[in-house]
Amino acid sequence: MNDRTLTEQLAEQAIASARMESVFEAQRHALLQNPCPDAGQRRQHLRALKRQLLRYQDVLAEAIDRDFGERSLAETKMLEVLPTTLETNHAISHVRRWMRASRRRPELLFASNSLRVTYQPKGVVGVIATWNFPVYLSLGPLVAALAAGNRVMIKMPETTPATNATLRQMLGEVFAEDHVALVGGELADPGAFTALPFNHIVFTGSPAVGRIVMGQAARNLTPVTLELGGKSPAIVLRDYPVREAARRIAHGKGINCGQVCVAPDYALVPRERVDEFVKAVVHSFGELYGKRTAQNADYTALASDRHAARIKDMLEDARAKGATVIPCGEVGPGRRLPLHVVTNCTPDMTLMREEIFGPVLPVVPYDTHEQAIEMVQRQARPLALYCFSHDASERGKLLARTHSGGVTINDWAWHVVNHDAPFGGVGQSGMGNYHGEEGFRELSHARTVFKRHRFFPIELFYPPYGNLAQRLTLKLFAGHGDPAVKKPF
């Protein structure tokens, strides 16, 4: 029985792999037939996607709830359906302008000739989504890819089977597989997807997996956009009301149970205000979700037993190393875990070394603004940075001396859902951008087109060298070398 089951599984996996390769070849072939859809076609595709998203929003919310084992239906609509709709609307409104060729100035040497940059689709784009926002992080890159005129294959995580099935049905009703196709958890080796010679790959996930994806893409010289997360700090400066900062940070850690790549990872708070801040976070979380979070339909569960065990191990590690751990509500059964505030943190604790990605908030004291900046500088560059201050001068110093993918001032994460601006990481938090015009540019090839004027005397620059025109050109643009420079040979 076991042998037969294994044989059946291997056969199914072989079929899934063959199907994926077949779809990829079909998309490459279709690309040759229609290599550059016009603006009308692209807008039609985007409108079809939007219609399906709005039609399926309730089914998608129920599917994600099933995959998570309790995901707030309201959060799914607010954080997955709404941002994807806004992004699609923005692309529909602006894609015609984005597609226009950009006129450039030729060098004075080539005056009277024509120079412009056109934007053509890259081709077949692979999108690798992750489990924490399976709709927004799959359809968001799809919007950018469709706006840029590409064919798209989406690789969904194996941990969201209900969502994958819903998205496959939803997309299949309006897109042929040679245009948009979805691959779920049926692949035995997810690396088989990234091994395909895509024209571009968009990946969302952990830095560890991002390195693997980038390595596999390099074999085909495939460019990548990586969104990888990181330890995003929330810095509360002395002039800002502590209670207000605490409420906004508590909201950032409560949304999706902290399973957000741009969630505040830790808070930097003036030393003399740490106690006040901690009490305000506990109070704010209680106001938002109540003390009995296990019974609150607005509060999401940790997505898997494995992830829940990781968060609990992180808390135990902190306790064992001397930290004070303060739960903000009732610890429910299973994977319903309230926010835990942690003080007296030390650098050797797991929660200070790894991205938390869950309902845990380390609170780290600082004495001076300079010390706070240095603490941020010592960490790898994060995906987001949050600065709480009404003092423009102090904010300016902090932003000028730190790096992050994006910034929200006096709140958290709202820069991400404003789609006229790019979203992406820097350093270990990622590379490249999507959203808005930058997303269109990322998934387009900027093609320079130079057109020589019919009577432009380009032959003057042909050999034999040394004629008058060449000598005058070199003298005008390059001047003379310095005879005092010594030869190193």
Secondary structure, DSSP 4 states (H G I P E B T S, - for coil): -HHHHHHHHHHHHHHHHHHHHHHHHHHHHHHHHSSS--HHHHHHHHHHHHHHHHHHHHHHHHHHHHHHTS--HHHHIIIIIHHHHHHHHHHHHHHHHHHSPEE-PPPGGGTTSEEEEEEEE-SEEEEE--SSSTTHHHHHHHHHHHHTT-EEEEE--TT-HHHHHHHHHHHHTTS-TTTEEEE-TT-S-THHHHTS--SEEEEES-HHHHHHHHHHHHHTT--EEEE-----EEEE-TTS-HHHHHHHHHHHHHGGGG--TTS--EEEEEGGGHHHHHHHHHHHHHHHH-S-GGG-TTSPPPS-HHHHHHHHHHHHHHHHTT-EEEESS---STT----EEEES--TTSHHHHS---SSEEEEEEESSHHHHHHHHHHSPPPSEEEEE-S-HHHHHHHHHH---SEEEESSSSTTTT-TTS-B---GGGEE--BSHHHHHHHTEEEEEEEE--TT--GGGGSSSP--HHHHHHHHHHH----TTPPP--
